[in-house]
């Protein structure tokens, strides 16, 4: 998001794709692997840590963290950007430009967390389901990348060389990012509990242990 790189992305469609790749895939994976929820639970005061633990068990968070919803927001947002008017609007209006970047980062964070987040997450989907969702995401990204390379996007009219550079970057760079996400999933995978109830108790117990560590020393 530095002014120099943002300006380059505005002038060159290949730079635009590099910026989107960093915002939507690389940065979210790095941030999620830093386990921000665990960090919050350990650093917040005891009462606030308990509140955060209870929030993580709400139905809203369970639905929000489902891989299919994350897939809809990431891949669906990608399709909406390049196949509908928002792309042209984002090049003409700063507010739309900022909103697109915010969506890329937020949906990328949600997708990386739903697929491979190391933080405790109640009701996390099975590894098989997450791998299926990741495979669908790879297929969608590859298809859109090939359409960009071929210049078949009605809403995007950029120089052919820039379109091909952007398509190549999205195809190969996206594959590398998704491969890293798959490796992260396998490295952070833990054996699932035998039942949803035991999984709920185990997840809540982890949150309680983390919340207790947030209590000031000597309290």
C-alpha positions as CSV (number, residue, x, y, z in Angstrom):
1,X,0.0,0.0,0.0
2,X,3.0,2.3,-0.2
3,X,2.4,5.3,-2.5
4,X,5.1,4.2,-5.0
5,X,3.8,0.7,-5.4
6,X,0.1,1.8,-5.3
7,X,0.9,4.3,-8.1
8,X,2.6,1.6,-10.1
9,X,-0.4,-0.6,-9.7
10,X,-2.6,2.2,-11.0
11,X,-0.4,2.7,-14.1
12,X,0.2,-1.0,-15.0
13,X,-2.3,-3.9,-14.9
14,X,0.5,-6.3,-14.1
15,X,1.3,-4.1,-11.1
16,X,-2.4,-4.1,-10.2
17,X,-2.4,-7.9,-10.1
18,X,0.8,-8.0,-8.1
19,X,-0.8,-5.7,-5.5
20,X,-3.9,-7.8,-5.4
21,X,-1.9,-11.0,-5.0
22,X,-0.1,-9.5,-2.0
23,X,-3.2,-8.1,-0.4
24,X,-5.5,-11.0,-0.9
25,X,-3.3,-14.0,-0.5
26,X,0.3,-13.5,0.7
27,X,-0.3,-11.0,3.5
28,X,-3.4,-12.7,4.9
29,X,-1.6,-16.1,5.2
30,X,1.4,-14.5,7.0
31,X,-0.9,-12.6,9.4
32,X,-3.1,-15.6,10.1
33,X,-0.1,-17.9,10.8
34,X,0.9,-15.3,13.5
35,X,-2.1,-16.6,15.5
36,X,-3.6,-13.2,16.3
37,X,-6.5,-14.6,18.3
38,X,-4.2,-16.5,20.6
39,X,-2.1,-13.4,21.0
40,X,-5.1,-11.4,22.0
41,X,-6.3,-14.0,24.5
42,X,-2.9,-13.9,26.1
43,X,-2.5,-10.2,26.2
44,X,-5.9,-8.9,27.1
45,X,-7.0,-8.4,30.7
46,X,-8.7,-11.5,32.1
47,X,-12.3,-10.2,31.8
48,X,-11.9,-9.1,28.2
49,X,-10.1,-12.3,27.3
50,X,-13.1,-14.3,28.6
51,X,-15.5,-12.1,26.6
52,X,-13.5,-12.8,23.5
53,X,-13.5,-16.5,24.2
54,X,-17.3,-16.4,24.5
55,X,-17.6,-14.4,21.3
56,X,-15.6,-17.1,19.4
57,X,-18.3,-19.6,20.4
58,X,-21.3,-17.6,19.0
59,X,-23.3,-18.8,16.0
60,X,-22.2,-15.7,14.1
61,X,-18.5,-16.6,14.3
62,X,-19.2,-20.2,13.5
63,X,-21.0,-19.2,10.3
64,X,-18.5,-16.5,9.4
65,X,-15.6,-18.9,9.7
66,X,-17.1,-21.6,7.5
67,X,-14.9,-22.4,4.5
68,X,-17.7,-22.2,2.0
69,X,-18.6,-18.6,3.1
70,X,-14.9,-17.7,3.0
71,X,-14.8,-19.1,-0.6
72,X,-17.8,-17.2,-1.6
73,X,-16.3,-13.9,-0.3
74,X,-12.9,-14.4,-1.9
75,X,-13.6,-16.1,-5.2
76,X,-17.0,-14.6,-5.5
77,X,-15.5,-11.1,-4.9
78,X,-12.8,-11.9,-7.5
79,X,-15.4,-12.8,-10.1
80,X,-17.5,-9.8,-9.3
81,X,-14.5,-7.4,-9.6
82,X,-13.4,-8.5,-13.1
83,X,-16.8,-9.5,-14.6
84,X,-19.0,-6.6,-13.4
85,X,-18.6,-2.8,-13.4
86,X,-16.7,-2.5,-10.0
87,X,-13.3,-2.8,-11.7
88,X,-13.9,0.3,-13.9
89,X,-15.4,2.1,-10.9
90,X,-12.3,1.3,-8.8
91,X,-10.1,3.0,-11.4
92,X,-12.2,6.2,-11.3
93,X,-13.3,6.6,-7.7
94,X,-11.0,6.5,-4.7
95,X,-13.7,5.3,-2.4
96,X,-14.4,2.3,-4.5
97,X,-10.6,1.7,-4.9
98,X,-10.2,1.7,-1.1
99,X,-13.3,-0.5,-0.6
100,X,-11.9,-3.1,-3.1
101,X,-8.6,-3.3,-1.3
102,X,-10.3,-3.6,2.1
103,X,-12.5,-6.4,0.8
104,X,-9.4,-8.2,-0.7
105,X,-7.6,-8.1,2.6
106,X,-10.6,-8.9,4.9
107,X,-11.8,-11.8,2.7
108,X,-8.3,-13.1,2.3
109,X,-7.8,-13.1,6.1
110,X,-11.1,-14.9,6.6
111,X,-10.2,-17.5,3.9
112,X,-6.7,-18.2,5.3
113,X,-8.1,-18.4,8.9
114,X,-10.9,-20.8,7.8
115,X,-8.5,-23.0,5.9
116,X,-5.3,-23.1,7.9
117,X,-5.6,-20.8,10.9
118,X,-3.6,-22.1,13.9
119,X,-5.9,-20.2,16.4
120,X,-8.5,-22.3,18.4
121,X,-11.7,-22.2,16.4
122,X,-14.9,-23.9,17.7
123,X,-16.7,-25.9,15.1
124,X,-13.8,-25.9,12.6
125,X,-14.6,-27.8,9.4
126,X,-12.9,-31.1,8.8
127,X,-9.5,-31.2,7.0
128,X,-11.2,-33.0,4.0
129,X,-13.8,-30.2,3.6
130,X,-11.1,-27.5,3.8
131,X,-9.0,-29.3,1.2
132,X,-12.0,-29.5,-1.1
133,X,-12.8,-25.8,-0.7
134,X,-9.1,-25.0,-1.3
135,X,-9.2,-27.1,-4.5
136,X,-12.3,-25.2,-5.8
137,X,-10.6,-21.9,-5.0
138,X,-7.5,-23.0,-7.0
139,X,-9.7,-24.0,-10.0
140,X,-11.5,-20.6,-9.9
141,X,-8.3,-18.6,-9.7
142,X,-6.7,-20.6,-12.5
143,X,-9.8,-20.1,-14.8
144,X,-10.0,-16.3,-14.2
145,X,-6.2,-16.1,-14.7
146,X,-6.5,-17.8,-18.1
147,X,-9.4,-15.5,-19.1
148,X,-7.3,-12.5,-18.2
149,X,-4.3,-13.8,-20.2
150,X,-6.6,-14.3,-23.2
151,X,-8.1,-10.9,-22.9
152,X,-11.6,-12.2,-22.6
153,X,-12.8,-10.1,-19.7
154,X,-15.5,-7.7,-21.0
155,X,-15.0,-5.3,-18.1
156,X,-11.2,-5.0,-18.4
157,X,-9.6,-3.3,-21.3
158,X,-5.9,-2.9,-20.8
159,X,-2.9,-3.3,-23.2
160,X,-2.4,-7.0,-24.3
161,X,1.1,-7.2,-22.8
162,X,-0.1,-6.0,-19.4
163,X,-3.1,-8.4,-19.5
164,X,-0.8,-11.3,-20.3
165,X,1.6,-10.4,-17.5
166,X,-1.2,-10.1,-15.1
167,X,-2.7,-13.4,-16.2
168,X,0.7,-15.2,-15.7
169,X,1.2,-13.6,-12.3
170,X,-2.2,-14.6,-11.1
171,X,-1.9,-18.1,-12.5
172,X,1.6,-19.0,-11.2
173,X,1.7,-16.6,-8.2
174,X,-1.8,-17.7,-7.1
175,X,-0.7,-21.3,-7.4
176,X,2.3,-20.7,-5.2
177,X,0.2,-18.8,-2.6
178,X,-2.4,-21.6,-2.5
179,X,0.3,-24.3,-2.3
180,X,1.7,-22.4,0.8
181,X,-1.8,-22.3,2.2
182,X,-2.2,-26.1,1.7
183,X,1.2,-26.7,3.4
184,X,0.1,-24.4,6.3
185,X,-3.1,-26.5,6.6
186,X,-1.2,-29.7,6.9
187,X,1.3,-28.2,9.3
188,X,-1.4,-26.7,11.6
189,X,-3.7,-29.7,11.4
190,X,-4.7,-31.4,14.6
191,X,-6.6,-34.6,15.1
192,X,-10.3,-33.7,15.3
193,X,-12.2,-34.6,18.5
194,X,-14.5,-37.7,18.2
195,X,-17.7,-35.7,18.5
196,X,-18.8,-32.1,18.0
197,X,-19.7,-31.9,21.8
198,X,-16.2,-33.0,22.8
199,X,-14.8,-30.6,20.3
200,X,-16.8,-27.8,21.8
201,X,-15.6,-28.6,25.3
202,X,-12.0,-29.0,24.1
203,X,-12.1,-25.7,22.3
204,X,-13.7,-23.9,25.2
205,X,-11.1,-25.4,27.5
206,X,-8.3,-24.0,25.3
207,X,-9.8,-20.6,25.4
208,X,-10.2,-20.7,29.2
209,X,-6.5,-21.7,29.6
210,X,-5.4,-18.9,27.3
211,X,-7.7,-16.5,29.2
212,X,-6.1,-17.5,32.5
213,X,-2.7,-16.7,31.2
214,X,-3.9,-13.1,30.6
215,X,-4.4,-12.6,34.3
216,X,-1.7,-10.2,35.7
217,X,1.1,-11.9,37.6
218,X,0.3,-12.2,41.3
219,X,-3.4,-11.4,40.8
